[in-house]
Amino acid sequence: MSDASFSDGAEKPVRLRAENTEDLAVISALIQDAVGQNGETSWQPKKHRFAMLLNRFRWEDKDAAEAQKRPFERVQSTLVIDGALKVGGEGLNPADKEQIFALLSIGFTPSEDGAGTLSLILQGDGMIRLEVECIDVTLTDVSRPYLARARHVPAHPVADS
């Protein structure tokens, strides 16, 4: 079976920029269940930039794949956060370049004058926290879609309250 492709030019690669919480919610929905590796993240303090390469589940194609009874797709994407002043977190070992993580969502906690903290929530209680000057996040697909290895839609168990 060959790799998937953007069907007949009707779908285009994602290229979105978030500058407010509403925009960020759209990017957060699209990166849900993206998989990355520590070695494919980059913190550039002099440029105030944090970036990561992700293998993103194509949520925007899910309904079409189900209707056409074809496999689901993933695509490689970059998530770039500009205006990042400080990076921290838990659940990841920065020295372990082979460590794999699953990104579940991105949230923003404002402070003053548009600044705040971006929280990248990872599966398994991990988190990457970025102190930012403002919301300046870009999500860009950088490869053609490819067939997802898993033949099901990503899902997470719901915790009992």
PyRosetta script that sets phi, psi and omega in degrees:
from pyrosetta import init, pose_from_sequence

init()
pose = pose_from_sequence("MSDASFSDGAEKPVRLRAENTEDLAVISALIQDAVGQNGETSWQPKKHRFAMLLNRFRWEDKDAAEAQKRPFERVQSTLVIDGALKVGGEGLNPADKEQIFALLSIGFTPSEDGAGTLSLILQGDGMIRLEVECIDVTLTDVSRPYLARARHVPAHPVADS")
pose.set_psi(1, 137.8)
pose.set_omega(1, -178.2)
pose.set_phi(2, -87.4)
pose.set_psi(2, 167.1)
pose.set_omega(2, 177.7)
pose.set_phi(3, -63.2)
pose.set_psi(3, 157.8)
pose.set_omega(3, 175.9)
pose.set_phi(4, -74.4)
pose.set_psi(4, 167.7)
pose.set_omega(4, 177.0)
pose.set_phi(5, -148.0)
pose.set_psi(5, 162.3)
pose.set_omega(5, 174.6)
pose.set_phi(6, -66.3)
pose.set_psi(6, 119.1)
pose.set_omega(6, -169.3)
pose.set_phi(7, -68.1)
pose.set_psi(7, 116.8)
pose.set_omega(7, 173.0)
pose.set_phi(8, 49.4)
pose.set_psi(8, 27.5)
pose.set_omega(8, 177.8)
pose.set_phi(9, 74.2)
pose.set_psi(9, -0.8)
pose.set_omega(9, -179.1)
pose.set_phi(10, -71.4)
pose.set_psi(10, -29.5)
pose.set_omega(10, 177.9)
pose.set_phi(11, -108.2)
pose.set_psi(11, 141.2)
pose.set_omega(11, -180.0)
pose.set_phi(12, -115.4)
pose.set_psi(12, 157.4)
pose.set_omega(12, 173.7)
pose.set_phi(13, -58.3)
pose.set_psi(13, 147.6)
pose.set_omega(13, 178.1)
pose.set_phi(14, -74.7)
pose.set_psi(14, 133.7)
pose.set_omega(14, 170.3)
pose.set_phi(15, -145.4)
pose.set_psi(15, 101.2)
pose.set_omega(15, -176.0)
pose.set_phi(16, -126.7)
pose.set_psi(16, 149.1)
pose.set_omega(16, 175.6)
pose.set_phi(17, -126.9)
pose.set_psi(17, 133.3)
pose.set_omega(17, 177.7)
pose.set_phi(18, -108.0)
pose.set_psi(18, 129.8)
pose.set_omega(18, 176.2)
pose.set_phi(19, -125.1)
pose.set_psi(19, -0.8)
pose.set_omega(19, 177.5)
pose.set_phi(20, -150.0)
pose.set_psi(20, 175.9)
pose.set_omega(20, -174.7)
pose.set_phi(21, -67.5)
pose.set_psi(21, -31.1)
pose.set_omega(21, 177.7)
pose.set_phi(22, -66.6)
pose.set_psi(22, -44.0)
pose.set_omega(22, 176.5)
pose.set_phi(23, -62.5)
pose.set_psi(23, -41.2)
pose.set_omega(23, -178.1)
pose.set_phi(24, -63.3)
pose.set_psi(24, -35.1)
pose.set_omega(24, 178.3)
pose.set_phi(25, -62.6)
pose.set_psi(25, -35.6)
pose.set_omega(25, 178.3)
pose.set_phi(26, -66.9)
pose.set_psi(26, -47.3)
pose.set_omega(26, 178.6)
pose.set_phi(27, -63.1)
pose.set_psi(27, -40.9)
pose.set_omega(27, 179.1)
pose.set_phi(28, -58.2)
pose.set_psi(28, -42.3)
pose.set_omega(28, 179.4)
pose.set_phi(29, -64.8)
pose.set_psi(29, -37.9)
pose.set_omega(29, -178.0)
pose.set_phi(30, -74.8)
pose.set_psi(30, -26.7)
pose.set_omega(30, -179.3)
pose.set_phi(31, -92.9)
pose.set_psi(31, -2.1)
pose.set_omega(31, 179.8)
pose.set_phi(32, -56.4)
pose.set_psi(32, 129.2)
pose.set_omega(32, 179.0)
pose.set_phi(33, 72.7)
pose.set_psi(33, 16.7)
pose.set_omega(33, 171.9)
pose.set_phi(34, -69.5)
pose.set_psi(34, 146.1)
pose.set_omega(34, -178.5)
pose.set_phi(35, -114.7)
pose.set_psi(35, 136.3)
pose.set_omega(35, 179.1)
pose.set_phi(36, -138.9)
pose.set_psi(36, 179.1)
pose.set_omega(36, -179.1)
pose.set_phi(37, -136.1)
pose.set_psi(37, 139.2)
pose.set_omega(37, -179.0)
pose.set_phi(38, -49.0)
pose.set_psi(38, -41.1)
pose.set_omega(38, -178.4)
pose.set_phi(39, -66.4)
pose.set_psi(39, -9.7)
pose.set_omega(39, 179.8)
pose.set_phi(40, -110.3)
pose.set_psi(40, 26.2)
pose.set_omega(40, 172.2)
pose.set_phi(41, -115.0)
pose.set_psi(41, 153.5)
pose.set_omega(41, -177.1)
pose.set_phi(42, -143.2)
pose.set_psi(42, 125.1)
pose.set_omega(42, 174.6)
pose.set_phi(43, -111.1)
pose.set_psi(43, 117.0)
pose.set_omega(43, 179.9)
pose.set_phi(44, -115.3)
pose.set_psi(44, 85.8)
pose.set_omega(44, -173.0)
pose.set_phi(45, -60.6)
pose.set_psi(45, -35.1)
pose.set_omega(45, -179.7)
pose.set_phi(46, -67.9)
pose.set_psi(46, -29.4)
pose.set_omega(46, 177.9)
pose.set_phi(47, -93.4)
pose.set_psi(47, -3.5)
pose.set_omega(47, -176.6)
pose.set_phi(48, 54.9)
pose.set_psi(48, 47.4)
pose.set_omega(48, -175.7)
pose.set_phi(49, -133.7)
pose.set_psi(49, 135.8)
pose.set_omega(49, 172.2)
pose.set_phi(50, -123.4)
pose.set_psi(50, 132.4)
pose.set_omega(50, -177.5)
pose.set_phi(51, -139.3)
pose.set_psi(51, 153.0)
pose.set_omega(51, 175.5)
pose.set_phi(52, -147.5)
pose.set_psi(52, 147.4)
pose.set_omega(52, 173.5)
pose.set_phi(53, -97.2)
pose.set_psi(53, 129.1)
pose.set_omega(53, -176.0)
pose.set_phi(54, -125.1)
pose.set_psi(54, 153.3)
pose.set_omega(54, 168.3)
pose.set_phi(55, -103.9)
pose.set_psi(55, 100.5)
pose.set_omega(55, -169.7)
pose.set_phi(56, -93.6)
pose.set_psi(56, 130.5)
pose.set_omega(56, 171.4)
pose.set_phi(57, -66.9)
pose.set_psi(57, 133.0)
pose.set_omega(57, -177.8)
pose.set_phi(58, -84.7)
pose.set_psi(58, 80.0)
pose.set_omega(58, 179.1)
pose.set_phi(59, -58.0)
pose.set_psi(59, -33.3)
pose.set_omega(59, -177.5)
pose.set_phi(60, -68.0)
pose.set_psi(60, -14.2)
pose.set_omega(60, -179.9)
pose.set_phi(61, -107.3)
pose.set_psi(61, -3.8)
pose.set_omega(61, -173.6)
pose.set_phi(62, -56.2)
pose.set_psi(62, -51.2)
pose.set_omega(62, -176.7)
pose.set_phi(63, -63.2)
pose.set_psi(63, -40.5)
pose.set_omega(63, 178.8)
pose.set_phi(64, -65.5)
pose.set_psi(64, -41.1)
pose.set_omega(64, 179.1)
pose.set_phi(65, -63.1)
pose.set_psi(65, -42.6)
pose.set_omega(65, 178.4)
pose.set_phi(66, -64.5)
pose.set_psi(66, -44.6)
pose.set_omega(66, -178.1)
pose.set_phi(67, -64.1)
pose.set_psi(67, -37.1)
pose.set_omega(67, -178.5)
pose.set_phi(68, -89.8)
pose.set_psi(68, 0.9)
pose.set_omega(68, -179.4)
pose.set_phi(69, 51.6)
pose.set_psi(69, 46.3)
pose.set_omega(69, 177.6)
pose.set_phi(70, -119.3)
pose.set_psi(70, 164.7)
pose.set_omega(70, -178.3)
pose.set_phi(71, -62.5)
pose.set_psi(71, 153.6)
pose.set_omega(71, 174.6)
pose.set_phi(72, -73.7)
pose.set_psi(72, 163.3)
pose.set_omega(72, -176.3)
pose.set_phi(73, -123.4)
pose.set_psi(73, 155.1)
pose.set_omega(73, 168.3)
pose.set_phi(74, -125.4)
pose.set_psi(74, 165.1)
pose.set_omega(74, 177.7)
pose.set_phi(75, -148.1)
pose.set_psi(75, 145.1)
pose.set_omega(75, 175.1)
pose.set_phi(76, -78.6)
pose.set_psi(76, 135.8)
pose.set_omega(76, -177.4)
pose.set_phi(77, -139.5)
pose.set_psi(77, 152.6)
pose.set_omega(77, 170.9)
pose.set_phi(78, -104.9)
pose.set_psi(78, 140.2)
pose.set_omega(78, 172.7)
pose.set_phi(79, -116.0)
pose.set_psi(79, 115.8)
pose.set_omega(79, -175.9)
pose.set_phi(80, -119.1)
pose.set_psi(80, 129.3)
pose.set_omega(80, 178.5)
pose.set_phi(81, -116.8)
pose.set_psi(81, 111.7)
pose.set_omega(81, 178.2)
pose.set_phi(82, -96.9)
pose.set_psi(82, 158.0)
pose.set_omega(82, -177.8)
pose.set_phi(83, 78.4)
pose.set_psi(83, 18.0)
pose.set_omega(83, -179.7)
pose.set_phi(84, -79.9)
pose.set_psi(84, 123.5)
pose.set_omega(84, -177.3)
pose.set_phi(85, -98.3)
pose.set_psi(85, -29.0)
pose.set_omega(85, -176.4)
pose.set_phi(86, -154.6)
pose.set_psi(86, 142.0)
pose.set_omega(86, 179.1)
pose.set_phi(87, -125.2)
pose.set_psi(87, 135.5)
pose.set_omega(87, 176.7)
pose.set_phi(88, -153.9)
pose.set_psi(88, -173.0)
pose.set_omega(88, 177.4)
pose.set_phi(89, 156.6)
pose.set_psi(89, -167.6)
pose.set_omega(89, 178.7)
pose.set_phi(90, -150.0)
pose.set_psi(90, 159.1)
pose.set_omega(90, 177.0)
pose.set_phi(91, 91.4)
pose.set_psi(91, -9.2)
pose.set_omega(91, 176.5)
pose.set_phi(92, -121.1)
pose.set_psi(92, 144.4)
pose.set_omega(92, 175.3)
pose.set_phi(93, -104.6)
pose.set_psi(93, 103.7)
pose.set_omega(93, -176.2)
pose.set_phi(94, -56.3)
pose.set_psi(94, -26.1)
pose.set_omega(94, 179.9)
pose.set_phi(95, -75.5)
pose.set_psi(95, -20.6)
pose.set_omega(95, -178.7)
pose.set_phi(96, -91.3)
pose.set_psi(96, 90.6)
pose.set_omega(96, -176.4)
pose.set_phi(97, -68.0)
pose.set_psi(97, -17.5)
pose.set_omega(97, -179.7)
pose.set_phi(98, -89.3)
pose.set_psi(98, -9.2)
pose.set_omega(98, -176.4)
pose.set_phi(99, -62.3)
pose.set_psi(99, 131.2)
pose.set_omega(99, -179.6)
pose.set_phi(100, -98.4)
pose.set_psi(100, 144.2)
pose.set_omega(100, 175.5)
pose.set_phi(101, -137.4)
pose.set_psi(101, 156.9)
pose.set_omega(101, 173.7)
pose.set_phi(102, -116.5)
pose.set_psi(102, 126.3)
pose.set_omega(102, -178.6)
pose.set_phi(103, -91.1)
pose.set_psi(103, 125.6)
pose.set_omega(103, -176.8)
pose.set_phi(104, -100.3)
pose.set_psi(104, -38.0)
pose.set_omega(104, -178.3)
pose.set_phi(105, -167.2)
pose.set_psi(105, 168.8)
pose.set_omega(105, 174.6)
pose.set_phi(106, -127.3)
pose.set_psi(106, 130.6)
pose.set_omega(106, 176.9)
pose.set_phi(107, -126.0)
pose.set_psi(107, 164.2)
pose.set_omega(107, -179.2)
pose.set_phi(108, -134.0)
pose.set_psi(108, 130.3)
pose.set_omega(108, 173.6)
pose.set_phi(109, -114.0)
pose.set_psi(109, 111.6)
pose.set_omega(109, -176.7)
pose.set_phi(110, -73.1)
pose.set_psi(110, 151.9)
pose.set_omega(110, 169.8)
pose.set_phi(111, -117.4)
pose.set_psi(111, -113.9)
pose.set_omega(111, -179.7)
pose.set_phi(112, -118.3)
pose.set_psi(112, 152.9)
pose.set_omega(112, 176.5)
pose.set_phi(113, 55.0)
pose.set_psi(113, 37.8)
pose.set_omega(113, 177.6)
pose.set_phi(114, 84.7)
pose.set_psi(114, -12.2)
pose.set_omega(114, 178.1)
pose.set_phi(115, -75.2)
pose.set_psi(115, 171.7)
pose.set_omega(115, 178.2)
pose.set_phi(116, 167.2)
pose.set_psi(116, -160.9)
pose.set_omega(116, -179.2)
pose.set_phi(117, -123.7)
pose.set_psi(117, 124.1)
pose.set_omega(117, 171.5)
pose.set_phi(118, -90.7)
pose.set_psi(118, 133.1)
pose.set_omega(118, 178.4)
pose.set_phi(119, -117.8)
pose.set_psi(119, 117.4)
pose.set_omega(119, 174.6)
pose.set_phi(120, -96.0)
pose.set_psi(120, 107.8)
pose.set_omega(120, -175.3)
pose.set_phi(121, -85.6)
pose.set_psi(121, 127.3)
pose.set_omega(121, -178.6)
pose.set_phi(122, -108.7)
pose.set_psi(122, 152.1)
pose.set_omega(122, 175.5)
pose.set_phi(123, -62.3)
pose.set_psi(123, 141.9)
pose.set_omega(123, 178.5)
pose.set_phi(124, 84.8)
pose.set_psi(124, 29.6)
pose.set_omega(124, 176.1)
pose.set_phi(125, 70.0)
pose.set_psi(125, 16.4)
pose.set_omega(125, 175.9)
pose.set_phi(126, -87.9)
pose.set_psi(126, 161.1)
pose.set_omega(126, 179.5)
pose.set_phi(127, -157.7)
pose.set_psi(127, 144.1)
pose.set_omega(127, 168.9)
pose.set_phi(128, -114.2)
pose.set_psi(128, 124.3)
pose.set_omega(128, -180.0)
pose.set_phi(129, -110.6)
pose.set_psi(129, 133.5)
pose.set_omega(129, 178.6)
pose.set_phi(130, -127.7)
pose.set_psi(130, 121.9)
pose.set_omega(130, 170.4)
pose.set_phi(131, -79.9)
pose.set_psi(131, 125.2)
pose.set_omega(131, -174.4)
pose.set_phi(132, -125.9)
pose.set_psi(132, 152.9)
pose.set_omega(132, 176.5)
pose.set_phi(133, -70.4)
pose.set_psi(133, -33.8)
pose.set_omega(133, -179.4)
pose.set_phi(134, -167.4)
pose.set_psi(134, 173.5)
pose.set_omega(134, 174.8)
pose.set_phi(135, -78.5)
pose.set_psi(135, 115.8)
pose.set_omega(135, 177.7)
pose.set_phi(136, -147.6)
pose.set_psi(136, 82.6)
pose.set_omega(136, -172.7)
pose.set_phi(137, -122.3)
pose.set_psi(137, 133.6)
pose.set_omega(137, 178.9)
pose.set_phi(138, -124.6)
pose.set_psi(138, 132.5)
pose.set_omega(138, 174.2)
pose.set_phi(139, -116.1)
pose.set_psi(139, 123.6)
pose.set_omega(139, -176.9)
pose.set_phi(140, -135.1)
pose.set_psi(140, 124.2)
pose.set_omega(140, 172.5)
pose.set_phi(141, -72.1)
pose.set_psi(141, 132.8)
pose.set_omega(141, -175.8)
pose.set_phi(142, -122.2)
pose.set_psi(142, 4.6)
pose.set_omega(142, 176.2)
pose.set_phi(143, -138.4)
pose.set_psi(143, 171.5)
pose.set_omega(143, 171.2)
pose.set_phi(144, -75.1)
pose.set_psi(144, 153.5)
pose.set_omega(144, 175.0)
pose.set_phi(145, -60.9)
pose.set_psi(145, 151.9)
pose.set_omega(145, 175.4)
pose.set_phi(146, -136.0)
pose.set_psi(146, 159.5)
pose.set_omega(146, -177.9)
pose.set_phi(147, -67.9)
pose.set_psi(147, 129.9)
pose.set_omega(147, 178.0)
pose.set_phi(148, -69.1)
pose.set_psi(148, 140.3)
pose.set_omega(148, 178.9)
pose.set_phi(149, -64.6)
pose.set_psi(149, -45.3)
pose.set_omega(149, 178.4)
pose.set_phi(150, -73.4)
pose.set_psi(150, 139.1)
pose.set_omega(150, -177.6)
pose.set_phi(151, -97.0)
pose.set_psi(151, 17.6)
pose.set_omega(151, -179.0)
pose.set_phi(152, -133.6)
pose.set_psi(152, 163.1)
pose.set_omega(152, 176.9)
pose.set_phi(153, -73.8)
pose.set_psi(153, 134.1)
pose.set_omega(153, 177.5)
pose.set_phi(154, -57.2)
pose.set_psi(154, 139.4)
pose.set_omega(154, 179.4)
pose.set_phi(155, -145.1)
pose.set_psi(155, 157.9)
pose.set_omega(155, -178.2)
pose.set_phi(156, -131.4)
pose.set_psi(156, 140.3)
pose.set_omega(156, 178.2)
pose.set_phi(157, -65.1)
pose.set_psi(157, 144.5)
pose.set_omega(157, 178.8)
pose.set_phi(158, -91.0)
pose.set_psi(158, 127.2)
pose.set_omega(158, -179.4)
pose.set_phi(159, -70.7)
pose.set_psi(159, 142.0)
pose.set_omega(159, 175.0)
pose.set_phi(160, -72.6)
pose.set_psi(160, 139.8)
pose.set_omega(160, 179.9)
pose.set_phi(161, -92.3)
pose.dump_pdb("model.pdb")
